[in-house]
């Protein structure tokens, strides 16, 4: 009789413990199951849709990496190799030359190289680029838009939520599969004909 | 084509204003000198197998920590595992990917149909919880880099009064609720944004972030593991699992001899002392029943309060904030220095569309506010129930919910196997 009395509460407590453990286990399994429907074996990384980007310049300021992991890239396929390059030269440049006062880039990260008359090749020096998008703005306004921003994955630390994406006014940041991590204009042609009705 | 021709071509492009990508303004030249066009470099992201290797390291560290805590009963082992985790998940992986932040990925996967969840994030979320369901919070003890860095600086822990611990202990629930709310409404990842230590792990962050981290570490010298105990939202989930864990760490390997040596050993105040029921049994039970009946009332009050603050809560959503700004001050639409307003005007979305979108997000926050408030009411109600319920305890035992399984108390126990 006495024995029964002392063992009964422990049994009840154990029963509650077991029941709760099973409930928690099942709800975990349920949550994992629901989430697993959306899961992909691939990893995801951040990238900028160059057709949505409005070159506001926030990429230079908001990245957790200093200087920003967003850099300008050059989609050579699109480039017109212009002498009068809207991405390289200031709008009021007084000469078409490499002189510092004519350059639009604040860090002189674009290398202008003569190819043949009247064509010039423009190359981004990534170690100097800060991702400010000034050249992107110039190139899109006056040229073909071959200069555009991309997240460089050798520099990006792939934050769970990109701190630039949070402030991007154009919602141009996307999570893309790590197996195709770049959206370079030219080989990435969606939006080429649709993003701008003009 | 010379310079002047280009300017002539340029004029209509400038006049039409908008950038035109549809047709190349300046066709790619045909080079005569055999110029070879360079390729645009595309440095690859971190290899996929390394992401899975992280999961492997997580499992290995968890297994090791659990073995040290539950089987080996070695504080030294736990300590060195936590140093390893700090180096690997903290300084090498720079605090990202982490189980705490993975909560938001799971929530987003549930609520956002367009979001694709990386499988590794799911594993990082689920594995520590499953382990906690069986062996307690060994993840906190030695695997979480945020816990490890705080554990190493807890030199002079002081004991906080119980009432303060209880009140501060409500913050993680609120933080968890807010994090889920903001992730579910696709607003932002709150936990990642206010992660205090990720800046230290990267040796690079904005000033406020480093300040927050330094502050937590400074407070952590005296109040052991302040983030884990009074902020960590993942700790809430781990606590639920650990409360009902199958085989939790114990202070004594066999029977407690009531020596009281362990009583002050826990820097986290997670050891329950022996207690006898006080007062009259009947009135105790009545009080318990009264508190139980009050739970729905708490939930109602909480829900109402939550729904009432949905407007300020929704302000943190980018779309809602922009809509509010544009409605309140229509003149900023013309302000070229306001990047958000300028971009909105450029995109050609109408004001009506924006307002409708903002309103629908706000209504999500309204219902989210009810759920969040109800949840907080439930937590407060159950905390009161727990405080008023009495359970006779004869021995010194770890409080399974809040015990971080660090193993300090085990060293104080004179009973050996």
Contacts between the chains, C-beta under 8 A, distances in Angstrom:
chain1	res1	chain2	res2	distance
A	17	B	244	5.5
A	20	B	243	7.6
A	20	B	244	4.3
A	21	B	133	6.3
A	21	B	244	4.4
A	21	B	245	7.5
A	21	B	246	6.5
A	24	B	133	6.0
A	24	B	240	6.3
A	24	B	241	5.9
A	24	B	244	6.0
A	25	B	130	7.8
A	25	B	133	5.9
A	28	B	126	6.6
A	28	B	129	5.8
A	28	B	130	6.7
A	28	B	133	7.2
A	28	B	241	7.9
A	31	B	106	6.7
A	31	B	110	7.8
A	32	B	122	6.5
A	32	B	126	5.1
A	34	B	109	7.7
A	34	B	110	5.8
A	35	B	106	5.0
A	35	B	109	4.6
A	35	B	110	6.4
A	35	B	117	5.8
A	35	B	122	5.5
A	35	B	125	7.9
A	36	B	122	6.4
A	38	B	109	4.1
A	38	B	110	7.8
A	38	B	115	6.5
A	38	B	116	6.2
A	38	B	117	4.6
A	39	B	109	7.2
A	39	B	116	7.6
A	39	B	117	4.5
A	39	B	118	7.2
A	39	B	119	4.7
A	39	B	122	5.3
A	40	B	116	4.9
A	40	B	117	6.9
A	40	B	118	6.5
A	40	B	119	6.4
A	41	B	119	5.1
A	42	B	48	6.8
A	42	B	118	7.1
A	43	B	45	7.5
A	43	B	46	7.7
A	43	B	48	5.5
A	43	B	51	4.9
A	43	B	118	5.1
A	43	B	120	6.5
A	44	B	116	6.3
A	44	B	118	5.2
A	45	B	45	4.9
A	51	B	21	7.1
A	54	B	343	5.0
A	54	B	346	6.2
A	56	B	339	4.6
A	56	B	342	7.9
A	56	B	343	6.5
A	57	B	339	7.8
A	58	B	339	6.9
A	64	B	198	8.0
A	64	B	202	6.8
A	64	B	204	7.0
A	64	B	205	6.5
A	65	B	202	7.8
A	65	B	204	6.6
A	66	B	204	5.7
A	73	B	40	5.4
A	73	B	41	7.7
A	74	B	40	6.1
A	75	B	40	5.8
A	76	B	37	4.8
A	76	B	38	6.2
A	76	B	39	7.5
A	76	B	40	6.3
A	77	B	28	7.2
A	77	B	37	7.6
A	78	B	24	6.5
A	78	B	28	7.6
A	79	B	28	6.8
A	80	B	24	6.7
A	80	B	25	6.9
A	80	B	26	2.8
A	80	B	27	6.7
A	80	B	28	6.4
A	80	B	29	7.2
A	81	B	26	7.9
A	81	B	28	7.2
A	81	B	29	5.4
A	82	B	6	6.1
A	82	B	26	5.7
A	83	B	3	5.7
A	83	B	6	7.0
A	84	B	3	5.9
A	84	B	6	5.4
A	84	B	7	6.9
A	84	B	10	7.5
A	96	B	3	7.0
A	115	B	31	6.5
A	115	B	33	7.0
A	115	B	35	5.0
A	116	B	31	6.2
A	116	B	32	6.4
A	116	B	33	4.6
A	116	B	35	6.7
A	118	B	1	6.6
A	118	B	2	5.8
A	118	B	3	6.8
A	119	B	29	5.3
A	119	B	31	7.0
A	119	B	35	8.0
A	121	B	35	7.7
A	121	B	38	7.7
A	123	B	38	7.2
A	140	B	19	4.2
A	140	B	21	8.0
A	141	B	14	7.7
A	141	B	19	6.1
A	142	B	10	6.1
A	142	B	13	6.8
A	142	B	14	6.9
A	143	B	25	6.5
A	143	B	26	6.6
A	144	B	21	7.6
A	144	B	24	5.0
A	144	B	25	5.6
A	144	B	26	5.8
A	145	B	19	5.8
A	145	B	21	5.2
A	152	B	43	6.0
A	153	B	43	5.7
A	153	B	44	6.3
A	153	B	45	3.7
A	153	B	46	7.6
A	154	B	43	3.7
A	154	B	44	7.7
A	156	B	45	7.3
A	157	B	94	5.5
A	157	B	96	6.4
A	157	B	202	6.9
A	158	B	45	6.9
A	158	B	46	7.1
A	158	B	96	6.8
A	159	B	96	5.6
A	159	B	192	6.5
A	160	B	96	5.9
A	160	B	97	7.1
A	160	B	101	4.6
A	160	B	102	7.8
A	160	B	104	7.0
A	160	B	105	6.8
A	160	B	189	5.8
A	160	B	192	4.7
A	161	B	104	7.6
A	161	B	188	6.5
A	161	B	189	3.7
A	161	B	192	5.2
A	161	B	193	7.2
A	163	B	193	7.5
A	166	B	188	5.6
A	166	B	193	7.5
A	166	B	318	7.5
A	167	B	318	7.8
A	169	B	339	5.2
A	169	B	340	4.6
A	169	B	342	7.7
A	169	B	343	3.8
A	169	B	344	7.4
A	170	B	343	5.3
A	170	B	347	7.1
A	175	B	115	7.5
A	175	B	116	7.0
A	177	B	116	7.9
A	178	B	45	5.0
A	178	B	46	7.7
A	178	B	48	6.1
A	179	B	48	7.6
A	181	B	42	7.4
A	181	B	44	7.0
A	181	B	45	5.1
A	182	B	42	4.8
A	184	B	40	5.4
A	184	B	42	7.0
A	185	B	21	7.7
A	186	B	40	7.9
A	191	B	21	7.9
A	192	B	21	5.9
A	192	B	22	6.7
A	193	B	22	5.3
A	195	B	21	7.0
A	196	B	18	6.4
A	196	B	19	6.9
A	196	B	20	6.4
A	196	B	21	5.9
A	196	B	22	6.1
A	198	B	16	6.5
A	198	B	18	5.2
A	198	B	20	5.9
A	198	B	22	7.4
